[in-house]
Amino acid sequence: MSKRALITGGAGFIGSHVAERFLDAGYAVEIIDNLSSGKRVNLPAAATFHELDITSADAARVIHEGGFDAICHLAAQIDVRKSVADPAYDAGVNIGGSLNLLEAVRASGRKTRFVFSSTGGAIYGDFVPLPSFESMPKDPESPYGIAKLSVEYYMGYFARVHGLDTVALRYSNVYGPRQDPHGEAGVVAIFCKRIRDGEALTVFGEGGQTRDYVYAGDVAHANFLAAEVPLPKMAQVDTKSFNIGTGIETTVIQLSEIIGQAAGKPVKVNTSPARPGEVQRSSVDISKARDVLGWTPQVALTDGLKATYDFFAGQK
């Protein structure tokens, strides 16, 4: 019998790539998504789809009865700005929904590997050297980052007290085909669409903010390895947390230039006031993921942005 994987948020940008990676490896894949930000068109045809909210009893029931070998939990409230505007809602989805799933795994009594999509882009804050590594102090700037870190602490509890097999992947800024213009790395999708349509780009602040951009296909492979590779038991919360990025900082201005080159079009940039709660610099050290998971990014930024721009250009 084939192994079984559940992907929450599998109709979303990253989740759909993760679902495809498991299908390619011969897994039977099921997807939970409430389609609040995910899209039916992103769903792989070979996957079984449940249109459910992760906070619901029905979602917990799917886990309890599903016999899954791995759960990759990507469903979330993904917009940092929305978390700033409504932190209670953000916590209800990102903490409450995650606890609902973890409780379901515990109640099932099955040894299921639970892989959580955390954040390296928002969890460390602006007060640590770059690139950030996993054991550095965490000081999130936004409710979104606070919620993601809280779930990691809850996973540590479930692992130590109840024996759950949990892993956290701390993504830097993920980009690629099917990207939604919301969330941490939404700027790539926004820029691609605006350049495609001949519109000016809006840069917040001076455009010197940096991010560590990692391609969605590389992130999908990281999820697959995190579900498959033997790992030690949970000790401290960072024991089974892994940064997934490139370790390379790219400014917003540089990003606009690279996408413009991929499009072969001139780019006009307008500036706007800086946004509250936004981390100014971010990049992550990926040596632990390389050494323990055997993962390294394979897609260079120029190639990934070209593939991403071509995807959006084909949608017009």
Secondary structure, 3 states (H helix, E strand, C coil): CCCEEEEECCCCHHHHHHHHHHHHCCCEEEEECCCCCCCHHHCCCCCEEECCCCCCHHHHHHHHHHCCCEEEECCCCCCHHHHHHCHHHHHHHHHHHHHHHHHHHHHHCCCCEEEEEEECCCCCCCCCCCCECCCCCCCCCCHHHHHHHHHHHHHHHHHHHHCCEEEEEEECEEECCCCCCCCCCHHHHHHHHHHHCCCCEEEECCCCCEECEEEHHHHHHHHHHHHHCCCCCCCCHHHHEEEECCCCCEEHHHHHHHHHHHHCCCCCEEEECCCCCCCCCCCECCHHHHHHHCCCCCCCHHHHHHHHHHHHHCCC
